[in-house]
Amino acid sequence: YYLYYSGESTSDTIGKCLGVATSKNPQGPFTDKGAPLLCGETFVNIDPMAFDDSATGKKLLFWGSGFKAIKVQELADNRLSFKPGSLASEVIHPIADSDPENYQKLIEGAWIFYYGGYYYLLYSGDNCCGDKAHYGVMAARSTLAIGPFETLAGTNGKMNSVILERNERWKAPGHNSVVKDDANQYWMVYHAIDTAMQTFARVMLIDKIQFKNGWPSIETGTPSTIAQKGPIVNNLGSNTKRAAMKNNKRRRSYQ
């Protein structure tokens, strides 16, 4: 098992770094490879996401933030370094726009998955945290894992490619992952701020992904606010069965 992560450099002049650790078990313990994959200015090098492209056999790493582009680069066969001779490619760029509804001033949290002939790249922006948080999930797609990607905004004429944004209950939803259940349904797992709480702590939420006109979407475009039917998972372990709620229903918030 390979765990890619971002962390602080010990240097006063270097910002965040990307690292990788390995374990024989998903629950750990993990052993770090001993040196970072990459370091850079401020928080540009964060939010790594590894992806194996079955079409080409390439092992890829996506990452990026810090008002810079989201990047992708091929990993070596051992997954512990970048492939010699490979270069990072910029696949999605931020949009420097002063419009308060622009989610793409800062972009980060890339997640890629394949469905129905397209590689879908979901990413988040613009400000995840605090009392002025303004954050949402955006979408782009390509017929190749490394791009070029077209954004949702590029096809619908809107300013943003956002597919998930705030509502009265949940503020700043974003930094998602995508999972597929045993019924081949796709789910978005992400965090958001509960406006009913006195703090700005983020909690984990989950909503079902639908596909319309070749694009992923969330039913209302915002986090669900009532209990919904959850993912279908077969052959649950005994501990998971005891924890499961009746009728396969899940609360959207986990606090």
N, C-alpha and C positions, 0 to 999 in steps of 0.2 A: 504494500500500500504506500502511496506517495502523497505527502501532504505539502502543498505549496502555500506559502504564507508571506506576509510582509511584516517587516519589523524595523526598529530604529537602528541606525548605525552607531557605532561607538565613537565615531569621529565627529568633531564639532563642525566640520565643513561639508559633510556628506549627509544627505537626507535619508529617506526611507530606502530599504533594500528588499529584494525578493529572495526568499530562501526556500529550501526543500528538505524534507525529512522523510524517513522511511520506517516502516514497521511491518511485521508479519501479521499483525492483527489490526483491524480498523479502529479499535478502541485504544491502541497503543500498547506499550510506550513507543514513542517515535524517537529516532536518532537523527539529528541534524547532519547534513553532509559535511559540515565544518567550515564552509565558506559560502558567501552569498552568490546567487546567480547573477545579480545585477544591483547596482546602487546608483543613486542620482540625486538631483536637487529636490528639495522640499519633499512633497508627498506625491511626486509623479509616479513612482514605481510602487504601486499598491494594487490590491484586488486581483491577484492572479487566478486564472481559471484554465485548467488543463483540458485538452480535448483531443481524442484520437479520431482522426478522419478515416473512416473505413474505405472511402473511395480512393484514397491515395496511399494509405498506410502511414501517413505522416502523423507524428505526435506534435501537437501544437500547444503553445502557451499564449493566452491573451492576458493583458493587464493594462493599467493606465488610470491616471487621474491628474490632479494638480494643474488644471487649466490647459492640459496638453491632450494630444490625441490618444485614443485607445489603440494599442499595438498588438501585433501577433508575430511570433517567431517560432521556427521549428526547433524542437528539442532533439537532443541526441538519443540514440536507441536506449541508453540506460536511464533516460529521463532525469538525470542529475545535473545536466548542463545543457546549454544550447548547442545545436549541431554545428560543428566546425564549418566555417564558411557561410553560415546562414546569417541573414540580416533581419532586423525588426522592420515590419511594414506598418504604416499607419492606416487604419481601416475606417475609423470614425473620428471626425474633428469637432471640437467645441465651436460654438457660434457666439462671438463677442457681440452681444446685443443688449442694450439697456432696458428693453421691454421687461417689466416685472413678471410677465407670464412665460418668459423664455426659460425652459428647463435645461437648455443645452449650453449654458455659459460655462459650466464645469460638467464633465462626463466621467463616469467611473463604473465599477461593478459590472463588468462585461460577463455575459453568460451566453454561450452558443449551443444550439441543438439543431438536429436535422428532422424535418417533417415535410412530407408531400412534395419532394423535389427541390426544397429550399433549405439553406442553412439560415436559421434565424438568430440574429445577434440582438439580445436584449441588454440594455444598459441604463444607468440612472444618472440623474442630475436634478437640481443644481446645488442645493444646500440641504444636507441631510438632517441637520441637528439644531437644537435650541429653539428659542421663542420666535425666531425669524425663519424657521425651516421652510423651504420651498423645494420639494423633491418629488420626482415621479419616475416611472419606468417608460422607456422609449424602445422602439423597434426598428430594426433594419434587416434586410435579407439579401442573399446572394445565392447563385448556383454553385459557387466555390467556397470552401471553408475559409480561405484567406482573402476573399473578396475579388473584385470590388463589390461593395455593399451599396444598395439603394435604401434610403430611409423612407419611413412611412410618409413623412412630410413631403418628400420628393414625388410621391405619387398622388397625394390627396390635396396638395396646394396649401396646406395649413402651415403655420409657423413651426409647430412642434410635432414630433413623431410620438407623442405620449400616448400610451395605452392604459396607464394606471396613474391616477392622481388623487388628491385629497377629497374628503367629504366632511360633513359636520362632525363625525365621530373620529375618523382617523386622519391624521395629519402626516404629510411627508412620507408616503409609502415608497419603498424602493429597495435597491440592492438585492435583487431577486436571484433565486435559483429556480430551475425547472426540473421536475421529476415526472416520470411516467408510471402510472399504476398498472395493476395486473389486468385491467379492463382496457388498456391502451388509451386511457385518458391522461391528459397533460395538466399539471398543476404548477402554479406559481407560488413559491414560498418566499416571503419577503418580510421586512420589518417596517413598522410605522409607529408614530407617536399617538398614544391614546389621549384625546383631548379631555376625557373625563378625569384624568389623573392630574395631580398637582405638579408633578415633575415632567421633564421632557424625555423620560426614559423610553426606549424603543422596545416593542414587543414583537414576537413572531406571529405572522398571519399566513393564511393559505387560501387561495382562490383558484377555481377551475379555469383553465384556458380554453377558449373557443377559437375556431379558425373561420374567418369570413373573408371572402374575396382574396384569398392568398395571404392573409395577415393574421397573426395572433391577436386576441382581444380578451378583455375581461367583461363579463356580462353588462355591468353598469358603467364600466370605465373607472370605478372607484372600489375600495375595499367593501366587501359585504359586511353588513351590520347585524345580521341574525344568523342563527345556526343553519348550516347547510349540510347536505349529504357529503361525506368525505371520500377520500380515495379508496379504491377497492384493492385490498391486499390479501392474497391467499397465503395459506400455510403460515399463519402467524405463530410465533413462539408463545409459550405459556404466559410469560410476563407481559407480552404485548396484548394477548387476549384479555387478561385481567384488567389491563389499563384501558382497553377500548370501550367506548361509550355505546349504549344500546342503539340498534337500528343504523349503525354505521354513520352516526351524526357527530360532527365535530364543532366545537366552538371556533370562531375565527380568531380569537385572541388566546394567547398562552402567556400568563403573567407569573 
